[in-house]
């Protein structure tokens, strides 16, 4: 794909689709991680004296019904602070926006536009009429074929990938197709079913697979271990046994259990063979954490999506903390993705030790599943020599 760096944008109107879908409380951005990830692209466009328009969604408003709760006004304010210049918020931007070279204007929530989610061609044409160059830089929405992410690529005068989108794809390419061995995947989550496609796609590629949460519980049950009242999926025991047959999945030897899913339940460490009928497995034990850490330190590449315990509860945070610190301390190239994973990285202060943190949730998982991301496919098709 051609990228923003491959073309001259000086003096041109550049429309950039970013993923600025950040948490907002009482009109204030409470986590600006996605804004910070987008910042280098925006700064580059401004330095090139482009007239910059930025699109993003925020939350899930009803299309055609703008709601103040979902306004990008707090994002415009935070962008102004980070860029050191005023960022205007344009409400009725589809009818045209005055923007000067070296200026950045944020367009109000694209999901206020009727037809965004269904990828309405006419809406895509309206968007494309605003610019000379369209830049798709929102990896977090690249798995959605919508007007602002995919439809516009087909009709914009010029359409290219943004640096952030390209960096995400490069990092995942390095992990999934050009890994330094051994390749380790750490996959946590409440259910095997929600990540079954991910597990099936990566199993042939990885050398080791560490699991956590309900996924690990289902594997333990399939192996014949007691899991008490723990969340697991009985109907997927056959699939779990098939995965265990690969010999790539280490199982916990000890776990931390409680009698209820709450912060005040008593945490007890037990060998996996002694989990009681009333126990909930909420974390891995010290022995297991040490075993998994040794696997991490011996790895050349690590793909991480999901915690191994209920790290939000202090009594059950040690497993995820230990693995987070091991990943950060290892020499492996590591890519982490998913909201819970990034929250754990932040909570345990290991950000600097992770090679790449993906801004995508659903897009990250779909790429790891082996699916084609519509926006990426459209960019590739648009930039073929015959196009």
C-alpha positions as CSV (number, residue, x, y, z in Angstrom):
1,X,0.0,0.0,0.0
2,X,1.1,3.6,-0.6
3,X,1.3,5.5,2.6
4,X,1.1,9.2,3.6
5,X,4.9,9.4,3.4
6,X,4.8,8.4,-0.3
7,X,3.0,11.5,-1.5
8,X,3.3,15.3,-1.5
9,X,0.6,16.8,0.7
10,X,1.9,20.4,1.0
11,X,-1.0,22.8,0.5
12,X,-3.5,20.0,0.0
13,X,-6.7,19.3,1.8
14,X,-6.0,16.0,3.7
15,X,-8.8,14.1,5.4
16,X,-7.6,11.6,8.0
17,X,-9.7,8.9,9.5
18,X,-8.4,8.2,13.0
19,X,-9.6,6.1,15.9
20,X,-10.2,8.7,18.6
21,X,-12.8,6.6,20.4
22,X,-11.6,7.4,23.9
23,X,-13.2,7.2,27.3
24,X,-14.9,10.5,28.3
25,X,-16.2,11.3,31.8
26,X,-17.9,14.6,32.7
27,X,-16.7,16.1,29.5
28,X,-13.1,15.1,30.0
29,X,-10.9,12.5,28.3
30,X,-9.9,10.0,30.9
31,X,-7.4,8.1,28.8
32,X,-5.7,9.7,25.8
33,X,-3.7,6.6,24.6
34,X,-5.4,6.5,21.2
35,X,-5.0,10.3,20.8
36,X,-1.3,10.0,21.6
37,X,-1.0,7.1,19.1
38,X,-2.5,9.3,16.3
39,X,-0.5,12.4,17.2
40,X,2.6,11.7,15.0
41,X,0.4,11.4,11.9
42,X,-1.3,14.6,12.6
43,X,1.9,16.4,13.5
44,X,3.5,15.3,10.2
45,X,0.5,16.5,8.1
46,X,0.7,19.9,9.9
47,X,4.4,20.2,9.4
48,X,3.9,19.6,5.7
49,X,1.5,22.6,5.7
50,X,-1.5,20.5,4.7
51,X,-5.0,21.7,5.5
52,X,-6.0,18.9,7.8
53,X,-9.5,17.5,8.5
54,X,-9.8,14.6,11.0
55,X,-12.7,12.1,11.2
56,X,-13.5,9.7,14.1
57,X,-16.3,8.0,15.9
58,X,-17.0,8.1,19.6
59,X,-19.3,5.5,21.2
60,X,-22.4,4.2,19.7
61,X,-24.9,7.0,19.1
62,X,-28.1,6.5,17.0
63,X,-27.3,7.5,13.5
64,X,-28.8,10.8,12.5
65,X,-29.4,11.9,16.1
66,X,-26.5,13.9,17.4
67,X,-26.2,13.5,21.2
68,X,-24.0,15.9,23.3
69,X,-22.9,12.8,25.3
70,X,-21.1,11.5,22.2
71,X,-19.6,14.8,21.0
72,X,-16.0,14.9,20.1
73,X,-15.6,18.3,21.9
74,X,-13.5,16.8,24.7
75,X,-11.2,15.2,22.1
76,X,-10.8,18.5,20.3
77,X,-9.9,20.1,23.6
78,X,-7.3,17.4,24.3
79,X,-5.9,17.6,20.8
80,X,-5.5,21.4,21.2
81,X,-3.4,20.8,24.3
82,X,-1.2,18.1,22.8
83,X,-0.7,19.9,19.5
84,X,-0.1,23.3,21.0
85,X,-2.6,25.0,18.7
86,X,-6.4,25.5,18.5
87,X,-8.3,22.5,17.1
88,X,-11.8,23.6,16.0
89,X,-14.7,21.1,16.1
90,X,-16.9,21.3,13.0
91,X,-20.5,20.3,13.5
92,X,-22.0,20.5,10.0
93,X,-18.9,19.4,8.2
94,X,-20.4,17.4,5.4
95,X,-21.4,20.6,3.6
96,X,-17.9,21.9,3.6
97,X,-15.2,23.1,6.0
98,X,-12.9,26.1,5.7
99,X,-9.4,25.0,6.8
100,X,-6.1,26.7,6.1
101,X,-2.7,25.1,5.5
102,X,-1.2,24.3,8.8
103,X,-4.6,24.2,10.5
104,X,-6.4,21.1,11.9
105,X,-10.2,20.8,12.2
106,X,-11.8,17.9,13.9
107,X,-15.1,16.8,12.3
108,X,-17.9,15.9,14.7
109,X,-18.6,12.2,15.4
110,X,-19.0,10.4,12.0
111,X,-21.7,8.2,13.6
112,X,-23.9,11.2,13.7
113,X,-24.0,10.8,9.9
114,X,-26.9,8.7,8.6
115,X,-25.4,5.9,6.4
116,X,-22.0,5.6,8.1
117,X,-22.5,2.1,9.5
118,X,-24.1,0.7,6.3
119,X,-21.3,2.1,4.1
120,X,-23.7,4.3,2.1
121,X,-21.9,5.2,-1.2
122,X,-23.5,8.7,-1.3
123,X,-22.2,9.5,2.2
124,X,-18.7,8.3,1.1
125,X,-18.9,10.6,-1.9
126,X,-19.8,13.6,0.3
127,X,-16.8,12.8,2.5
128,X,-14.5,12.4,-0.4
129,X,-15.5,15.8,-1.8
130,X,-13.9,17.5,1.2
131,X,-10.4,16.5,0.4
132,X,-7.6,16.0,-2.1
133,X,-6.1,13.2,-0.2
134,X,-7.8,10.6,2.1
135,X,-5.7,8.9,4.8
136,X,-6.9,5.7,6.5
137,X,-5.0,5.6,9.8
138,X,-7.6,4.0,12.1
139,X,-6.5,0.4,12.6
140,X,-9.1,0.0,15.3
141,X,-11.9,0.4,12.8
142,X,-10.2,-1.2,9.7
143,X,-12.3,-4.4,10.2
144,X,-15.5,-2.4,9.6
145,X,-16.7,-1.7,6.1
146,X,-18.2,1.8,6.8
147,X,-18.4,5.0,4.8
148,X,-15.5,6.7,6.6
149,X,-13.3,3.7,6.7
150,X,-13.8,1.7,3.5
151,X,-16.4,3.3,1.2
152,X,-14.4,6.6,0.8
153,X,-11.3,4.7,-0.3
154,X,-13.0,3.8,-3.6
155,X,-14.0,7.4,-4.5
156,X,-11.4,9.8,-2.9
157,X,-9.1,11.6,-5.4
158,X,-6.2,9.9,-3.6
159,X,-6.4,7.3,-0.9
160,X,-3.4,6.1,1.2
161,X,-2.6,4.3,4.4
162,X,-1.5,6.3,7.4
163,X,1.7,5.7,9.4
164,X,-0.2,4.3,12.4
165,X,-2.2,1.8,10.3
166,X,1.0,0.7,8.5
167,X,2.9,0.3,11.8
168,X,0.1,-1.9,13.2
169,X,0.2,-4.1,10.2
170,X,4.0,-4.3,10.2
171,X,4.0,-5.3,13.9
172,X,1.5,-8.1,13.3
173,X,3.2,-9.2,10.2
174,X,6.4,-9.6,12.1
175,X,4.7,-11.7,14.8
176,X,2.5,-13.9,12.6
177,X,4.6,-14.3,9.5
178,X,8.2,-13.5,10.3
179,X,8.7,-14.4,13.9
180,X,11.9,-15.0,15.7
181,X,11.5,-18.4,17.3
182,X,10.2,-19.6,19.7
183,X,6.9,-17.9,19.1
184,X,4.7,-17.6,22.2
185,X,1.0,-16.5,22.3
186,X,-0.6,-15.5,25.5
187,X,-4.4,-15.6,25.1
188,X,-6.8,-14.9,27.9
189,X,-10.5,-14.4,28.0
190,X,-13.7,-15.5,29.6
191,X,-14.7,-18.0,26.8
192,X,-13.0,-20.3,24.3
193,X,-15.9,-19.7,21.9
194,X,-15.2,-16.0,21.5
195,X,-11.6,-16.7,20.6
196,X,-11.9,-20.1,19.0
197,X,-11.0,-18.8,15.6
198,X,-8.0,-17.0,17.0
199,X,-6.8,-20.1,18.7
200,X,-7.4,-22.3,15.7
201,X,-5.5,-19.9,13.4
202,X,-2.5,-19.5,15.6
203,X,-2.1,-23.0,16.9
204,X,-0.1,-24.3,13.9
205,X,2.1,-21.2,14.0
206,X,3.1,-20.9,17.7
207,X,5.6,-23.0,19.6
208,X,3.9,-22.3,22.9
209,X,0.4,-21.1,23.9
210,X,-0.3,-19.8,27.4
211,X,-4.0,-19.4,28.3
212,X,-5.9,-17.6,31.0
213,X,-9.4,-17.1,32.3
214,X,-12.3,-19.2,31.1
215,X,-10.2,-20.5,28.2
216,X,-7.7,-22.0,30.6
217,X,-10.5,-23.4,32.8
218,X,-12.1,-25.2,29.8
219,X,-8.7,-26.7,28.9
220,X,-8.3,-27.8,32.5
221,X,-11.7,-29.4,32.5
222,X,-10.9,-31.2,29.3
223,X,-7.7,-32.6,30.9
224,X,-9.8,-34.0,33.7
225,X,-9.0,-31.5,36.4
226,X,-11.6,-30.1,38.8
227,X,-12.7,-26.5,38.1
228,X,-15.4,-26.1,40.8
229,X,-17.8,-23.2,40.0
230,X,-15.3,-21.6,37.6
231,X,-16.4,-20.3,34.2
232,X,-15.8,-22.9,31.5
233,X,-17.6,-24.2,28.4
234,X,-18.6,-27.9,28.6
235,X,-19.7,-28.0,25.0
236,X,-16.2,-27.2,23.9
237,X,-14.3,-29.9,25.7
238,X,-13.7,-31.8,22.5
239,X,-12.2,-28.7,20.8
240,X,-10.1,-28.2,23.9
241,X,-8.8,-31.7,23.8
242,X,-7.8,-31.3,20.2
243,X,-5.8,-28.2,21.3
244,X,-4.1,-30.0,24.2
245,X,-3.1,-32.8,21.8
246,X,-0.7,-30.3,20.1
247,X,1.6,-30.5,23.2
248,X,2.0,-26.7,22.9
249,X,-0.2,-25.7,25.9
250,X,1.2,-25.8,29.4
251,X,-1.5,-26.1,32.0
252,X,-1.5,-24.5,35.5
253,X,-0.1,-26.6,38.3
254,X,-1.5,-24.3,41.0
255,X,-4.3,-21.7,41.0
256,X,-5.7,-18.9,43.2
257,X,-9.3,-19.5,44.1
258,X,-12.2,-17.7,45.9
259,X,-15.7,-18.6,46.7
260,X,-17.3,-15.6,45.0
261,X,-16.5,-13.2,42.2
262,X,-15.8,-10.1,44.4
263,X,-12.9,-8.1,45.7
264,X,-13.5,-9.2,49.3
265,X,-13.6,-12.9,48.7
266,X,-10.7,-14.8,50.4
267,X,-7.9,-15.8,48.1
268,X,-6.5,-19.2,48.6
269,X,-3.7,-20.9,46.6
270,X,-4.4,-24.5,45.8
271,X,-2.8,-27.3,43.6
272,X,-4.9,-27.7,40.5
273,X,-5.8,-31.2,41.7
274,X,-7.4,-29.8,44.9
275,X,-9.9,-27.2,43.5
276,X,-13.1,-27.7,45.5
277,X,-16.7,-27.8,44.3
278,X,-17.4,-24.3,45.6
279,X,-14.2,-22.7,44.3
280,X,-13.8,-20.2,41.5
281,X,-10.4,-20.1,39.8
282,X,-9.5,-16.4,39.6
283,X,-5.8,-16.4,39.0
284,X,-2.8,-18.7,38.4
285,X,-0.6,-19.6,41.4
286,X,3.0,-18.6,42.1
287,X,4.4,-21.9,40.8
288,X,2.5,-21.6,37.6
289,X,3.5,-17.9,37.2
290,X,7.2,-18.9,37.6
291,X,6.8,-21.7,35.0
292,X,5.2,-19.4,32.5
293,X,7.8,-16.7,33.1
294,X,10.5,-19.1,32.1
295,X,8.7,-19.8,28.8
296,X,8.4,-16.1,28.3
297,X,12.1,-15.4,28.9
298,X,13.0,-18.2,26.4
299,X,10.8,-16.8,23.6
300,X,11.9,-14.8,20.6
301,X,8.5,-13.3,19.8
302,X,5.4,-12.8,21.9
303,X,1.7,-12.2,20.9
304,X,-0.4,-11.2,23.9
305,X,-4.1,-10.8,24.1
306,X,-5.9,-11.1,27.5
307,X,-4.9,-11.4,31.2
308,X,-4.5,-14.7,33.0
309,X,-6.5,-13.7,36.0
310,X,-8.9,-11.2,37.4
311,X,-6.2,-8.5,37.7
312,X,-8.7,-5.8,38.6
313,X,-9.1,-7.5,42.0
314,X,-5.8,-7.0,44.0
315,X,-5.9,-10.5,45.5
316,X,-6.0,-12.0,42.1
317,X,-3.6,-9.7,40.2
318,X,-0.3,-11.4,40.8
319,X,-0.4,-13.8,37.9
320,X,-1.0,-11.1,35.3
321,X,1.5,-8.8,37.0
322,X,4.2,-11.5,37.0
323,X,3.6,-12.3,33.3
324,X,3.5,-8.6,32.4
325,X,6.8,-8.0,34.1
326,X,8.3,-11.1,32.4
327,X,7.2,-10.0,28.9
328,X,8.6,-6.5,29.6
329,X,11.9,-7.9,30.8
330,X,12.3,-10.4,28.0
331,X,14.4,-9.8,24.9
332,X,11.5,-10.9,22.7
333,X,9.7,-8.7,20.2
334,X,6.3,-8.4,21.9
335,X,2.9,-7.2,20.5
336,X,0.0,-6.6,22.9
337,X,-3.6,-5.9,21.9
338,X,-7.0,-5.7,23.5
339,X,-8.5,-3.4,26.1
340,X,-7.9,-5.6,29.1
341,X,-4.3,-6.3,28.1
342,X,-3.5,-2.6,27.6
343,X,-5.1,-1.8,30.9
344,X,-2.9,-4.4,32.6
345,X,0.2,-3.0,31.0
346,X,-0.7,0.4,32.3
347,X,-1.7,-0.8,35.7
348,X,1.6,-2.7,36.2
349,X,3.8,0.1,34.8
350,X,5.4,-2.0,32.1
351,X,4.6,0.1,29.1
352,X,8.2,0.8,28.1
353,X,9.0,-2.9,28.0
354,X,6.4,-3.8,25.4
355,X,7.6,-3.6,21.8
356,X,4.3,-2.6,20.3
357,X,0.9,-1.9,21.8
358,X,-1.9,-2.3,19.2
359,X,-4.7,0.4,19.3
360,X,-7.2,-2.1,17.8
361,X,-9.5,-4.4,19.7
362,X,-11.8,-6.2,17.2
363,X,-9.4,-5.4,14.3
364,X,-6.5,-6.9,16.2
365,X,-8.4,-10.1,16.9
366,X,-9.8,-10.4,13.3
367,X,-6.3,-9.9,11.9
368,X,-4.9,-12.6,14.2
369,X,-7.8,-14.9,13.1
370,X,-6.6,-14.6,9.6
371,X,-9.5,-12.5,8.3
372,X,-9.1,-9.8,5.7
373,X,-9.7,-6.3,7.0
374,X,-12.0,-4.4,4.6
375,X,-10.2,-1.1,4.8
376,X,-6.9,-2.7,4.2
377,X,-8.2,-4.7,1.3
378,X,-9.7,-1.6,-0.3
379,X,-6.4,0.3,0.0
380,X,-4.5,-2.6,-1.5
381,X,-6.9,-2.8,-4.4
382,X,-6.8,1.0,-4.9
383,X,-3.0,1.1,-5.1
384,X,-2.5,-1.8,-7.5
385,X,-0.7,-0.6,-10.7
386,X,-3.9,-1.4,-12.8
387,X,-6.1,0.7,-10.5
